[in-house]
Amino acid sequence: MPLAATSQGDGRPVVSDIAARLERLPMSRYQRKIFAIIASAWLVDQIDVALLTFLLGSIVVAFGLSPTEAGQLAAMTFAGQLVGNIAAGTASDRFGRKAVFQVTMVVWGLASLAAATAWSLPVLMACRFLIGVGVGGEAPVAQAMVSEIVPASVRGKYIAILEGFWAVGYVLSGAISFFVLPYLGWRWAFVVVGLLSLVVLAVRRTMPESPRWLAESGRHAEAEAVMATMERAVERATGRPLPPVTPQIAAAVAETVAEPIPGPRLSAVATLFAPAYRMRTVMAFGLWFFALIGFFGLNSWIAVLLKERGFSIVGSVGFVTLITLGGIPGFAAAAVLLERIGRKPTTSLFLVCAAAAAWLYGNAGGEPVLTVAGLAVTWLFVAGFVMQFFMFGMWSCLYAYTPELYPTRARATGAGFASAFGRIGAILGPMIVPVLVRDYGPATAFQVGAGGFLIAALLVLTLGVETRGKVLEAVSH
């Protein structure tokens, strides 16, 4: 039974009611269906983001780009993501998760199709910027939606799995590029991804609005209607009555949600810098900035650097695709550890190990380690595989941890602004690395990456709070 059927004052008893009822729902095929809808969109948009890693070599040849121009092209995606992170994150907290989620896919899907027709570098840069706006806008909304529907006991695992679809998307992006490039050229790779977006857009229309957001926004009747629909669906999916709200959940939610907020109600942006969240914000912004300057400083140039080591364009694409397979067990390991040992230790562990692996990869040679099925496996491949394992696991940690740091009224805004700071790092990385590579050699790219990961780990260890297993309203209210 609901804890509170009507609102009092600002409606906060209804918020506690919705939160407690959501937390008591057992995971069923209904929640997994919602998760699959969100994850399918995430998968396809990550295919689009990763495309440039595999297509950059061909585009450089097609347009005769200098290293500086190639870096600027790579940076446009991240500039668009920065805008999308902020715009969609704040819009989602104001207008709702579902509508903004739909708009983001339309933006990047159409931009991907437009990129296939680009006749000049400025046009292609504009298309990549719009792709970034759509994809960047999708990220904070997806994080908020999953964290608000999945119960606390498995919340970190599911968000980590969601982010793990990026590793799968990265591999699929490489596979599409590997098979499309030799026969149809780079333009058709954009066409394939644009068409995929139309399919996912049709599927995601069945996604419900977040009842937590509806209740927090004062739309109590709608929150109750969505919550009741979810409860009936879970009962049908499990074939048994719902468990009662446990005293522990009821007490944890009611105590924090019923606590009055001193002073006037803060806006979503102002909430990020309120005393209760200020140090979390410093940690989150810095974590994303340094982690992404490391990741994209490496990955935006990895295929080009391999080409300089003697790989052909198609050969470098194939090599990067193979080592990226290491990201799939990486995000799976992160999903387990986030719930087993917690957010802070898992995030720090993956960042430090990513730093060590990046340094090793930058200094690895082509000496064979062993032979598998008649093929020589080199130190370069082993180091690259391990590097991707920890870097993609790191992404799962970032996405699982960040939305838990803020209350519902500012959750997508906080995740969006943190991601935006990450995009600043992602813009700087591809622009700084070619200059350093030119002056100091290819290994410098991996030293920059290792340094960024270590600084990010230090921020988590010193300023981070632990959120594992806690109801969202008990962490932030």
Secondary structure, DSSP 8 states (H G I E B T S, - for coil): --S-SS--TTTHHHHHHHHHHHHH----HHHHHHHHHHHHHHHHHHHHHHHHHHHHHHHHHHHT--HHHHHHHHHHHHHHHHHHHHHHHHHHHHH-HHHHHHHHHHHHHHHHHHHTT--SHHHHHHHHHHHHHHHHHHHHHHHHHHHHHS-TTTHHHHHHHHHHHHHHHHHHHHHHHHHHHHHH-HHHHHHHHHHHHHHHHHHGGG----HHHHHHTT-HHHHHHHHHHHHHHHHHHHTS------HHHHHHHHHHHSS---SS---HHHHHTSTTTHHHHHHHHHHHHHHHHHHHHHHTTHHHHHHHTT--HHHHHHHHHHHHTTHHHHHHHHHHHHHHT-HHHHHHHHHHHHHHHHHHHHH----EEEEETTEEEEHHHHHHHHHHHHHHHHHHHHHHHGGGGS-GGGHHHHHHHHHHHHHHHHHHHHHHHHHHHHHH-THHHHHHHHHHHHHHHHHHHHH----TT--HHHH--
